[in-house]
């Protein structure tokens, strides 16, 4: 049996999930997922790694669908709830999904498509019927379990196939590193077609026997209302959510702030990930909640690989040290390890690293070195034992005038200006310099650019200072809150 299912078998009566429909025990989760598995199987004894795509909102039905697919021997393909039909169709067709499982809310979007493509379509409630005691096949850990899609900022998204063994390794590593137990109670706000929400929150919580509470859609005031109930003690979010929670907190009376701060200070763990955490947000959150956010590093292809410590110093601007069982090295452009203190590309080995890109043998081969290291494309440096991300090669590393410049470093400085609400820095093509450093700014109020440039002269060397600027009201982001930088480069046709 998968260790993800162990708690449901050993401790059936505790509450596993809280959602808009109420409280659900581990026994209910086990039984409903078994019903779904049996209905998906029909007359078969094993789905034999058929891909089952599903579009279900966060809550009990999401988890029972996921578990049901796994119990039946299928590969789960979670669909993004905010995708338009062409994006959904791409994932369904790329994985050659043999069936679709939906909640009624998504029926109008996909019903005609499924009929046209002759893909069997099931409503999740219709699958939760029948016997729950029918035996289900044992699942080989080396079989495919999950296909999640990369963000596709530079090309079409790639399906990342993880095996059950990969997931077991990712989950067990985090349970050990972050001290998950059955007494934990966590709140999930994150999209569940990404590792952060699906593995770090949902799978870790349920594998540890904890209580998993869902809030969908996100509303900052409701998050704080749930906090004040006094049950949540573990919280994970992306920087954008922390930014919004800080803004909501600042709108409260001083008396409510004191009560809320005292409540959050009692939490066991607060984590930030999926995008770079601005130091300014980390410092403000510490004032608000009494916690230094634990920042970590991971990807769809590897789960989590590097983390600040659960116990010990958490350094602002750093992602920490390798997690248990994960090997990390930094290499140059010739795949040779760099000397201590020099920047290099992060490469990863370990049991959590994915099996392959679905249907893309060439892309899979290019993603690994001959000796089996996965090439992340992220550039980092080790300083006093802690890894610090400099940026993503070709996205956050700007090559200008012979220098390799970290866009993230410049963004951190810009955000420390009192009139800069948010920003993004990109490199734009230039014949003389190769790339020019360009800044996109979201100001708090009207911004005096000449004054900002003078302010930067005292904080950045000239070669790192932006040469062109654009002012916008908001930055384009994907579902995980990451800024989509390739969309920003086009606005510099008439630089300021």
C-alpha positions in Angstrom: 0.0 0.0 0.0 1.2 3.5 -0.7 2.2 5.4 2.4 -0.1 8.2 1.3 -3.0 5.9 2.1 -1.7 4.5 5.4 -3.4 7.0 7.8 -6.8 6.4 6.2 -6.4 2.7 7.0 -4.9 3.1 10.4 -6.8 6.1 11.8 -10.2 6.1 10.1 -12.1 8.3 12.5 -10.1 11.6 12.8 -11.1 14.5 10.5 -9.1 14.4 7.3 -10.7 17.3 5.3 -12.7 20.4 6.0 -14.3 22.1 3.0 -17.4 24.1 2.1 -19.5 21.0 2.6 -18.3 20.3 6.1 -16.0 17.9 7.9 -14.9 14.5 6.4 -13.1 11.7 8.2 -10.3 9.6 6.8 -12.7 6.7 6.6 -15.0 8.8 4.3 -12.1 9.8 2.2 -11.0 6.2 1.8 -14.5 4.9 1.0 -15.4 7.5 -1.5 -12.0 7.2 -3.3 -12.5 3.4 -3.4 -15.9 3.9 -5.0 -14.4 6.2 -7.6 -11.7 3.7 -8.4 -14.2 0.9 -8.8 -16.3 3.0 -11.2 -13.3 4.1 -13.2 -12.2 0.5 -13.5 -15.6 -0.9 -14.8 -14.9 -4.4 -15.9 -11.1 -4.0 -15.7 -8.9 -5.0 -12.8 -6.2 -2.3 -13.5 -6.2 0.9 -15.5 -2.5 0.1 -16.4 -1.4 3.7 -16.3 -4.2 5.2 -18.4 -4.3 8.9 -18.0 -7.4 10.3 -16.3 -7.8 14.1 -16.5 -9.9 15.8 -13.9 -11.2 19.3 -13.2 -12.5 19.4 -9.6 -12.4 22.3 -7.1 -10.2 22.0 -4.0 -11.9 20.0 -1.3 -13.0 16.4 -0.6 -14.0 15.7 -4.2 -10.6 16.7 -5.5 -8.8 14.3 -3.1 -11.2 11.4 -3.6 -10.8 11.8 -7.4 -7.0 11.9 -7.1 -6.8 8.9 -4.8 -9.4 7.0 -6.8 -7.3 7.3 -10.0 -4.3 6.1 -8.1 -6.2 3.2 -6.5 -7.4 2.1 -10.0 -3.9 2.1 -11.4 -4.2 5.3 -13.4 -2.1 8.3 -13.9 -3.7 11.5 -12.5 -3.8 14.6 -14.7 -5.1 17.6 -12.7 -6.5 20.4 -14.9 -6.0 24.1 -14.0 -9.4 25.6 -13.0 -8.6 28.9 -14.6 -7.5 27.6 -18.0 -9.5 28.4 -21.1 -10.7 25.5 -23.3 -7.7 25.6 -25.7 -5.3 25.2 -22.8 -7.3 22.4 -21.3 -7.6 20.7 -24.7 -3.8 20.8 -25.1 -3.2 18.9 -21.8 -6.0 16.4 -22.4 -4.7 15.6 -25.9 -1.1 15.7 -25.0 -1.6 13.1 -22.3 -4.0 11.1 -24.5 -6.4 11.1 -21.5 -8.8 8.1 -21.7 -11.5 9.8 -19.5 -12.5 13.1 -17.9 -13.8 13.5 -14.3 -15.5 16.9 -13.6 -17.6 18.7 -11.1 -20.9 20.1 -12.5 -19.5 23.6 -12.5 -17.1 22.7 -15.3 -19.5 20.7 -17.4 -20.5 23.6 -19.7 -16.8 24.2 -20.5 -15.9 20.7 -21.5 -19.0 18.7 -22.3 -19.2 19.5 -26.0 -15.4 19.1 -26.4 -15.5 15.6 -24.7 -18.4 14.6 -27.0 -16.6 15.8 -30.1 -13.4 14.0 -29.1 -15.3 10.9 -27.9 -13.7 11.0 -24.5 -15.8 9.4 -21.7 -16.9 12.1 -19.2 -17.9 11.4 -15.6 -19.3 13.7 -12.9 -17.4 13.0 -9.7 -20.7 12.6 -7.7 -21.8 9.9 -10.1 -18.6 7.9 -9.4 -19.1 7.9 -5.7 -21.5 5.0 -5.7 -21.4 1.2 -5.2 -19.3 -1.1 -3.0 -16.3 0.1 -1.2 -14.9 -3.3 -0.2 -14.0 -4.6 -3.6 -10.3 -5.4 -3.8 -8.0 -3.0 -5.7 -4.8 -3.9 -7.4 -1.4 -3.3 -5.6 0.4 -0.3 -7.2 4.0 -0.8 -8.2 6.0 2.2 -7.0 7.8 2.5 -10.3 4.6 3.1 -12.2 3.5 6.5 -13.4 1.4 8.4 -10.8 1.0 12.1 -11.8 1.5 14.4 -14.8 1.8 18.1 -14.0 2.5 20.7 -16.6 5.3 23.3 -16.5 4.4 26.9 -16.9 5.5 27.0 -20.5 7.0 30.6 -20.4 9.4 29.9 -23.2 7.6 27.1 -25.2 4.6 24.9 -25.0 4.1 23.4 -21.5 5.7 20.0 -20.9 4.0 17.2 -19.0 6.2 16.2 -16.1 5.6 12.5 -15.3 6.4 11.5 -11.7 6.2 7.9 -10.5 4.7 6.8 -7.2 8.2 6.3 -5.9 9.1 9.9 -6.8 6.0 11.2 -4.9 6.7 9.0 -1.9 10.2 10.4 -1.7 9.1 14.0 -2.1 6.5 13.6 0.6 8.6 11.7 3.2 11.4 14.2 2.8 9.2 17.1 3.7 7.4 15.3 6.5 10.9 14.7 8.1 12.3 18.1 7.3 9.3 20.2 8.4 8.2 17.9 11.3 4.7 17.1 10.1 2.5 15.2 12.6 -1.1 14.0 12.9 -1.7 16.9 15.3 -1.2 19.5 12.6 -4.0 21.5 11.0 -3.2 23.3 7.7 -5.2 25.6 5.4 -4.8 25.1 1.7 -5.3 28.1 -0.6 -3.1 27.0 -3.4 -3.9 25.8 -6.9 -3.8 22.0 -7.0 -2.2 21.5 -10.5 1.2 22.4 -9.0 3.6 20.7 -6.7 3.3 23.4 -4.0 -0.4 22.8 -3.3 -0.7 19.1 -4.3 2.4 17.7 -2.7 3.7 20.1 -0.1 0.3 20.8 1.4 -2.4 18.2 0.5 -0.2 15.1 0.2 2.0 15.9 3.2 -0.9 16.7 5.4 -2.8 13.6 4.6 0.2 11.3 4.7 1.0 12.6 8.2 -2.6 12.2 9.4 -3.2 15.9 9.8 -6.4 17.9 9.2 -6.5 19.6 5.8 -8.8 22.6 5.5 -9.6 24.1 2.1 -10.6 27.7 1.2 -11.6 28.3 -2.4 -11.5 30.9 -3.8 -9.0 32.9 -1.8 -10.3 35.8 0.2 -7.9 37.5 2.6 -10.5 38.3 5.3 -11.7 34.7 5.3 -8.1 33.5 5.8 -7.8 35.6 8.9 -11.2 34.5 10.2 -10.1 30.9 9.9 -6.9 31.7 11.7 -8.8 33.2 14.6 -10.7 29.9 15.1 -7.4 28.8 16.7 -7.0 25.4 14.9 -4.6 26.1 12.0 -0.9 25.7 13.0 0.8 25.2 9.6 0.4 27.6 6.7 2.0 27.7 3.2 1.5 30.3 0.6 3.1 32.2 -2.3 4.6 35.7 -1.9 1.6 37.3 -3.6 -0.8 35.8 -1.0 1.4 37.1 1.8 1.5 40.5 0.2 -2.4 40.5 0.0 -2.7 39.3 3.6 -0.4 42.1 4.8 -2.6 44.7 3.0 -5.7 43.2 4.6 -4.0 43.2 8.0 -3.1 46.8 7.7 -6.8 47.7 7.2 -7.8 46.4 10.6 -8.1 48.2 13.9 -5.2 48.1 16.3 -7.1 45.9 18.7 -7.9 43.3 16.0 -4.3 43.4 14.8 -3.1 42.5 18.3 -5.5 39.6 18.6 -4.6 38.3 15.2 -0.9 38.7 15.7 -1.1 36.7 18.9 -3.0 34.0 17.1 -0.5 33.7 14.3 2.5 33.7 16.6 1.2 30.4 18.0 1.5 28.7 14.6 4.1 26.0 14.3 5.3 26.7 10.8 4.8 29.3 8.0 6.3 28.6 4.6 6.7 30.7 1.4 7.6 29.3 -2.1 6.9 29.1 -5.8 8.3 32.5 -6.4 11.1 34.6 -5.0 10.1 36.1 -1.6 11.0 39.8 -1.4 13.0 40.5 1.7 10.6 43.5 2.4 7.6 41.1 2.5 9.5 38.7 4.8 10.3 41.5 7.2 6.8 42.9 7.2 5.3 39.5 7.8 7.6 38.9 10.7 6.2 42.1 12.2 2.6 41.0 11.5 2.8 37.3 12.5 5.9 36.9 14.6 7.3 34.4 12.1 10.3 34.4 9.9 8.9 32.6 6.8 10.6 29.4 5.8 11.7 29.9 2.2 12.5 26.8 0.1 13.3 25.9 -3.5 11.6 23.3 -5.7 10.3 22.7 -9.2 7.6 20.6 -10.9 10.4 18.2 -12.0 12.0 17.6 -8.6 9.5 18.5 -5.8 11.4 20.3 -3.1 15.2 20.2 -3.1 16.5 23.0 -0.9 15.0 24.5 2.3 15.8 26.9 5.1 15.8 24.9 8.3 12.8 24.1 10.5 15.0 24.7 13.5 17.9 27.1 13.1 18.6 30.3 11.2 16.3 31.2 8.3 18.2 33.7 6.2 16.2 36.4 4.3 17.0 36.2 0.5 18.3 32.6 0.8 16.6 29.3 0.0 18.7 27.3 2.5 20.5 24.0 2.3 19.8 20.6 0.5 16.9 18.5 2.0 17.5 15.0 3.3 18.2 12.5 0.4 18.7 15.3 -2.2 22.1 15.9 -3.9 22.8 19.4 -5.2 25.7 20.8 -7.1 26.5 24.1 -8.9 28.1 23.8 -12.3 29.4 26.1 -15.1 28.4 26.1 -18.7 30.5 23.0 -19.4 28.8 21.1 -16.5 31.9 21.4 -14.4 31.4 22.1 -10.7 32.3 25.7 -9.8 34.7 26.7 -7.1 33.2 27.6 -3.7 31.6 31.1 -3.7 31.2 31.2 -7.5 27.7 31.2 -9.2 26.6 28.2 -11.1 23.5 26.3 -12.4 21.7 24.2 -9.8 21.7 20.5 -10.7 19.8 17.9 -8.7 19.9 14.1 -8.1 17.7 12.1 -5.8 14.7 9.8 -5.6 12.2 12.6 -6.0 13.4 13.7 -9.4 10.8 13.0 -12.1 10.8 10.1 -14.5 10.4 12.0 -17.9 8.7 14.6 -19.9 5.6 13.0 -21.2 6.0 12.1 -24.9 9.1 14.2 -25.2 12.2 11.9 -25.3 14.5 14.6 -26.7 13.5 17.2 -24.1 14.0 14.6 -21.4 17.5 13.7 -22.6 18.4 17.4 -22.8 17.2 18.0 -19.2 19.8 15.5 -17.7 23.6 15.3 -17.9 25.2 12.1 -19.0 25.8 11.2 -15.4 22.1 11.7 -14.5 22.0 15.1 -12.9 18.8 17.1 -13.6 19.6 20.6 -15.0 17.3 23.1 -13.4 18.4 26.2 -15.3 18.4 28.2 -12.1 21.6 30.0 -11.2 22.7 30.2 -7.5 25.6 30.8 -5.3 26.5 29.3 -1.9 27.3 31.9 0.7 28.2 30.7 4.3 26.6 27.4 3.5 23.3 28.7 2.3 22.1 28.8 -1.3 21.0 32.1 -2.8 19.2 32.2 -6.1 20.5 34.7 -8.6 17.9 34.0 -11.2 16.8 31.7 -14.0 19.3 31.3 -16.9 18.0 33.3 -19.9 15.1 34.8 -17.8 16.6 36.3 -14.6 20.3 36.3 -15.6 20.9 39.4 -17.8 24.1 39.3 -19.9 25.1 42.9 -20.4 28.4 44.3 -21.4 30.3 41.1 -20.4 28.6 40.9 -17.0 26.1 38.3 -15.8 23.6 40.3 -13.8 20.9 39.0 -11.4 17.5 40.5 -12.1 16.3 39.3 -8.7 19.0 41.3 -6.9 18.0 44.5 -8.7 14.3 43.9 -8.0 15.1 43.5 -4.3 16.8 46.9 -4.2 14.0 48.6 -6.2 11.3 47.2 -3.8 13.0 48.8 -0.9 12.1 52.2 -2.3 9.1 53.6 -0.5 7.3 54.5 -3.7 7.8 51.2 -5.5 4.9 48.8 -4.7 6.2 46.1 -7.0 8.6 45.6 -9.9 10.2 43.2 -12.4 13.6 43.5 -14.1 14.3 41.9 -17.5 16.9 42.0 -20.2 16.0 43.4 -23.6 18.1 42.9 -26.8 20.7 45.6 -27.6 23.4 45.7 -30.2 25.9 47.4 -28.1 25.5 45.8 -24.8 23.9 42.4 -25.7 21.1 43.1 -23.3 20.0 46.2 -21.5 18.8 46.1 -17.9 15.1 47.2 -18.1 12.8 47.8 -15.1 9.0 47.6 -15.0 7.6 49.4 -12.0 4.3 49.4 -10.2 4.4 52.6 -8.1 2.5 53.3 -4.9 1.8 56.8 -6.1 3.3 59.1 -8.8 7.0 58.3 -9.2 9.8 60.7 -10.0 12.0 58.6 -12.2 15.1 61.0 -12.2 14.9 61.0 -8.4 14.7 57.2 -8.4 17.7 56.9 -10.7 19.7 59.1 -8.3 18.6 57.0 -5.4 19.8 53.8 -7.2 23.3 55.3 -7.8 23.9 55.0 -4.0 22.7 51.4 -3.9 23.8 49.7 -7.2 26.9 49.8 -9.4 26.3 51.5 -12.7 26.4 48.3 -14.8 23.5 46.8 -12.7 21.3 49.9 -12.7 18.3 49.8 -15.1 18.8 51.8 -18.3 15.2 51.9 -19.3 11.9 51.9 -17.4 8.2 51.4 -17.9 5.4 52.3 -15.4 2.5 49.8 -15.2 -0.5 49.3 -12.9 0.1 45.6 -12.4 2.5 42.8 -13.5 1.3 39.7 -15.4 1.4 36.6 -13.3 0.7 32.9 -13.7 -1.5 30.8 -11.4 1.3 30.4 -8.8 2.0 34.1 -8.6 5.2 34.1 -10.7 5.7 37.1 -12.9 5.6 36.1 -16.6 8.6 38.1 -17.7 8.5 37.2 -21.4 5.2 39.2 -21.6 7.0 42.3 -20.2 9.8 42.5 -22.8 7.4 43.6 -25.6 6.4 46.8 -23.7 9.8 48.2 -24.2 9.3 49.2 -27.8 9.1 52.8 -26.6 11.2 52.9 -23.4 11.0 55.6 -20.9 
